[in-house]
Structures are given as structure tokens and as C-alpha cells.
Amino acid sequence: MSNALLTSRQGAVMTVTINRPDQLNILGEPGDGDAFRKVFDAINEDRSIKCVIFTGAGRAFSAGGNVKDMRDRENLFAGSQADIADNYRNNVHEIVRSIWHCAVPVIAAVNGPAVGLGHDVSGLCDIRLAAQSARFGSTFLKIGLIPGDGGSWILPQNIGASRAAEMLYTSRIIDAETALSWGLVSEVYPGEELMAAAEKLAAKIISQPTAALRATKRLLRSAKTPELDAALEMAAVEQAKLHATDDHLEAVTAFIEKRPPQFTDS
């Protein structure tokens, strides 16, 4: 089982922490999908848990996928296009579905950069609170990819079509105050106050009756259209195609080498 997640519980509140601080909490490593599914399945089955706080260890929330593995075509990004599409379905999409189908409210305490997959998993949460140091970016095009995690479905739901298109088409990274003004987050706090603020909000949530709380969560999810599952399937197929392109390989190599990419539009 992956060691990607730490859990701690205080009363009816479960805190789930992405636990790769030395790698800025990258996600999508082998076993991550299983780890998220086990953690969130256990939360769903325990009706004494009424709220989740989701955050990252260290100075980042999550920097997203492993760019070096993309360059080297290893782990999630190894094999044929069919293999890669299945890797997305069976790993990345399990992370996404685990958060999306959580039966209780999830508060994202975004303690630092949330980029790529990290940005999109924060966007799956019901409420997002940000530290002043938080940064948000859906930077897939910068590395020659699309949001293979359903981000092109998630982001417009949160900030509208125009803002989402701007972030996706330009790979723009926005700061916490911009995220607040765009409605991507509810509040911004000094970093040292973030978790206390999340815990205070969670305390208000868990004071509500369990059945009504879970029913309200289901109703809010049902208001999202079209279906996430359809968007995820399209994302897996298209992303697998792009992982095979020369421009993607050049983009991730340039990113690692800290130089501008030279695209051939292959």
C-alpha cells in the first residue's frame, strides 16, 4: 500500500494529509489510487465521521504528477497508449473518484502550491480554504498534455467557463487572493492560521445532523452536469495519445532542465 496519505482523527473530523513533503506531495505514484480508495471508503462506512479536512505535508498542497516519470515514461506513464489510459483509469481516476464520492463534506486546507493534479483534487473538495502562500495552476498544456484527471470538467464548475479556459489555455498560476476573487477558494489565511480555521469550520459542519448532512452533500453533487465519469473516460483516452507525442517529451524535459521548450507540433 502506498504511504501517500496520513490520517488523524479528532472526534467526528478526519484529517487526511498528502505525505510526500520532500517531493512537494506529488500524486499518481503506484498504489496511490488504492490508498485513496481505502481511506475514503473507510470514511464513508463510518457514520461517526462527519467531515474531512484534506491538506498537504510541508510547504506544498500538491505539485501534481511526477514530471520525471513522464520524461522517462515510467510507472504511470509506461507502456502503450492503451496501457497509459488504463493507468489513468485505475490510479489517477481512483484518486479523483475517492474524493468526489466522499459521503461527508471535505474541506481543502490548501497550504501551498496546488498544481496540475494537485490543483484538481483540491477542486473536488466541497470547500477550499487557502494559506496566503497557496498558488493554483492547471498547467497541463505547458507540458504538452490535457487534464487527464477530469480537470476540464472540475474547473469550470468552480470558477466558470471563461476563467477556466484562461487558466487551462495559458497555464496561468494564480495566487491566493486572485483565487479568492474568482471564487476558487472561500477564505485566505496566514499560513500559521490555516489549519485552525479549517478545524473551526469543520466544528460548525459536524454540529449538523448526520443524515441531513450526507443528503445535502448528495444533492450538491447531483447538481453538477454532465457526469464526471464520462469526462474521466474521455480524459484517459486523449491523455494517453498525448503522452506518446514528441512535444510532450520535449516539454517535460525542458521543465526538468529549466529551459524554454522547443515544440515541433508533432
TATABEL-V522332 format. One record per residue. RES is the residue in one small letter. SS is DSSP state (A for helix, B for strand, O for the rest). OMEGA is omega in whole degrees, 0 to 359 (none if undefined). D_LAST is the distance of its C-alpha to the last C-alpha in Angstrom with 2 decimals. Layout:
BEGIN
res = {RES & RES}
ss = {SS & SS}
omega = {OMEGA & OMEGA}
d_last = {D_LAST & D_LAST}
END
This chain:
BEGIN
res = {m & s & n & a & l & l & t & s & r & q & g & a & v & m & t & v & t & i & n & r & p & d & q & l & n & i & l & g & e & p & g & d & g & d & a & f & r & k & v & f & d & a & i & n & e & d & r & s & i & k & c & v & i & f & t & g & a & g & r & a & f & s & a & g & g & n & v & k & d & m & r & d & r & e & n & l & f & a & g & s & q & a & d & i & a & d & n & y & r & n & n & v & h & e & i & v & r & s & i & w & h & c & a & v & p & v & i & a & a & v & n & g & p & a & v & g & l & g & h & d & v & s & g & l & c & d & i & r & l & a & a & q & s & a & r & f & g & s & t & f & l & k & i & g & l & i & p & g & d & g & g & s & w & i & l & p & q & n & i & g & a & s & r & a & a & e & m & l & y & t & s & r & i & i & d & a & e & t & a & l & s & w & g & l & v & s & e & v & y & p & g & e & e & l & m & a & a & a & e & k & l & a & a & k & i & i & s & q & p & t & a & a & l & r & a & t & k & r & l & l & r & s & a & k & t & p & e & l & d & a & a & l & e & m & a & a & v & e & q & a & k & l & h & a & t & d & d & h & l & e & a & v & t & a & f & i & e & k & r & p & p & q & f & t & d & s}
ss = {O & O & O & O & B & B & B & B & B & B & O & O & B & B & B & B & B & B & O & O & A & A & A & O & O & O & O & O & O & O & O & A & A & A & A & A & A & A & A & A & A & A & A & A & A & O & O & O & O & O & B & B & B & B & B & B & O & O & O & B & B & B & O & O & O & O & A & A & A & A & A & A & O & O & A & A & A & O & O & O & A & A & A & A & A & A & A & A & A & A & A & A & A & A & A & A & A & A & A & A & O & O & O & O & B & B & B & B & B & B & O & O & B & B & B & O & A & A & A & A & A & A & A & O & O & O & B & B & B & B & B & O & O & O & B & B & B & O & O & O & A & A & A & O & O & O & O & O & O & O & A & A & A & A & A & A & A & A & A & O & A & A & A & A & A & A & A & A & A & A & O & O & B & B & B & A & A & A & A & A & A & O & O & O & O & O & B & B & B & O & A & A & A & A & A & A & A & A & A & A & A & A & A & A & A & A & O & O & O & A & A & A & A & A & A & A & A & A & A & A & A & A & O & O & O & O & O & A & A & A & A & A & A & A & A & A & A & A & A & A & A & A & A & O & O & A & A & A & A & A & A & A & A & A & A & A & A & O & O & O & O & O & O & O & O & O}
omega = {179 & 174 & 187 & 189 & 168 & 176 & 173 & 185 & 173 & 183 & 182 & 183 & 175 & 174 & 179 & 186 & 172 & 196 & 170 & 187 & 181 & 178 & 182 & 174 & 175 & 181 & 180 & 176 & 179 & 179 & 183 & 179 & 178 & 181 & 179 & 182 & 181 & 181 & 185 & 172 & 179 & 177 & 182 & 183 & 183 & 184 & 174 & 173 & 186 & 180 & 177 & 168 & 185 & 185 & 180 & 177 & 177 & 190 & 180 & 167 & 171 & 178 & 175 & 185 & 183 & 185 & 178 & 175 & 176 & 180 & 185 & 180 & 180 & 176 & 182 & 190 & 181 & 173 & 182 & 176 & 178 & 178 & 182 & 178 & 178 & 177 & 175 & 182 & 190 & 182 & 181 & 182 & 175 & 174 & 182 & 183 & 180 & 179 & 184 & 184 & 174 & 188 & 182 & 179 & 178 & 176 & 173 & 173 & 189 & 191 & 181 & 182 & 174 & 191 & 177 & 177 & 177 & 177 & 186 & 177 & 174 & 180 & 177 & 183 & 183 & 183 & 178 & 172 & 185 & 166 & 178 & 180 & 183 & 174 & 185 & 180 & 174 & 198 & 186 & 181 & 179 & 178 & 172 & 182 & 170 & 173 & 181 & 181 & 183 & 184 & 179 & 172 & 185 & 190 & 178 & 178 & 186 & 186 & 180 & 187 & 185 & 179 & 179 & 179 & 179 & 181 & 182 & 186 & 184 & 186 & 181 & 173 & 182 & 179 & 186 & 181 & 176 & 177 & 177 & 182 & 179 & 181 & 179 & 176 & 181 & 183 & 175 & 183 & 166 & 186 & 184 & 181 & 189 & 184 & 177 & 178 & 178 & 180 & 178 & 178 & 179 & 179 & 177 & 182 & 185 & 176 & 181 & 180 & 189 & 185 & 181 & 179 & 179 & 179 & 178 & 177 & 179 & 180 & 178 & 178 & 182 & 180 & 181 & 179 & 349 & 184 & 178 & 184 & 179 & 179 & 179 & 180 & 178 & 181 & 181 & 183 & 182 & 181 & 180 & 177 & 184 & 177 & 181 & 185 & 176 & 182 & 176 & 179 & 177 & 183 & 182 & 176 & 178 & 178 & 181 & 181 & 177 & 176 & 178 & 178 & 175 & 186 & 175 & 183 & 178 & none}
d_last = {37.71 & 35.42 & 37.29 & 34.91 & 37.66 & 41.18 & 43.63 & 46.94 & 49.36 & 52.01 & 54.01 & 51.90 & 48.82 & 46.16 & 43.91 & 40.58 & 38.89 & 35.45 & 36.59 & 34.08 & 35.20 & 34.18 & 30.52 & 30.78 & 31.19 & 27.75 & 27.49 & 25.93 & 27.43 & 28.92 & 31.98 & 31.31 & 31.16 & 34.47 & 36.00 & 35.28 & 36.51 & 39.72 & 40.49 & 39.98 & 41.65 & 44.65 & 44.72 & 44.66 & 47.49 & 49.69 & 51.30 & 52.92 & 49.54 & 49.05 & 46.28 & 43.36 & 42.28 & 38.73 & 37.81 & 36.27 & 38.09 & 38.14 & 36.40 & 33.37 & 33.15 & 29.79 & 26.65 & 24.65 & 22.58 & 22.54 & 19.63 & 20.68 & 20.53 & 16.95 & 16.11 & 18.39 & 17.51 & 21.20 & 23.58 & 22.05 & 18.50 & 19.57 & 19.40 & 17.62 & 15.97 & 19.54 & 21.01 & 18.93 & 19.78 & 23.37 & 23.33 & 22.54 & 25.24 & 27.78 & 27.38 & 25.67 & 26.98 & 30.40 & 30.48 & 29.68 & 32.18 & 34.84 & 34.97 & 34.60 & 37.39 & 39.73 & 43.08 & 44.35 & 43.15 & 40.60 & 40.74 & 37.78 & 39.23 & 36.17 & 37.43 & 34.43 & 30.65 & 29.12 & 25.33 & 22.59 & 24.33 & 27.48 & 27.35 & 26.96 & 29.76 & 32.00 & 31.24 & 32.55 & 35.93 & 38.74 & 39.64 & 37.83 & 39.86 & 38.30 & 39.53 & 39.38 & 36.85 & 34.42 & 30.94 & 28.60 & 24.82 & 22.17 & 19.40 & 16.62 & 14.01 & 14.85 & 13.44 & 10.35 & 12.61 & 15.22 & 18.92 & 19.22 & 22.92 & 23.77 & 23.63 & 22.53 & 25.86 & 27.90 & 27.30 & 28.30 & 31.39 & 32.42 & 31.73 & 30.98 & 27.99 & 27.79 & 28.03 & 25.61 & 22.98 & 23.63 & 23.27 & 20.08 & 18.26 & 19.45 & 19.79 & 23.36 & 25.90 & 29.37 & 32.73 & 35.52 & 37.45 & 34.55 & 33.93 & 37.63 & 37.66 & 34.75 & 36.53 & 34.05 & 37.00 & 40.72 & 42.21 & 41.48 & 43.80 & 44.40 & 42.80 & 46.17 & 47.16 & 44.12 & 45.28 & 48.80 & 47.50 & 45.48 & 48.57 & 50.76 & 48.52 & 48.40 & 52.21 & 52.43 & 50.11 & 52.01 & 55.27 & 54.22 & 55.32 & 52.95 & 52.78 & 52.24 & 49.62 & 47.55 & 48.08 & 46.90 & 43.70 & 43.11 & 43.78 & 41.38 & 38.60 & 39.48 & 38.99 & 35.21 & 33.29 & 31.23 & 31.50 & 29.55 & 29.18 & 27.23 & 24.84 & 24.43 & 23.65 & 20.86 & 19.48 & 19.61 & 17.75 & 14.84 & 14.71 & 14.69 & 11.52 & 9.76 & 11.57 & 9.81 & 6.27 & 6.05 & 6.13 & 9.11 & 10.69 & 10.62 & 12.03 & 14.78 & 15.62 & 16.11 & 18.11 & 20.32 & 20.79 & 21.58 & 19.49 & 17.04 & 13.33 & 11.31 & 7.87 & 5.38 & 3.77 & 0.00}
END
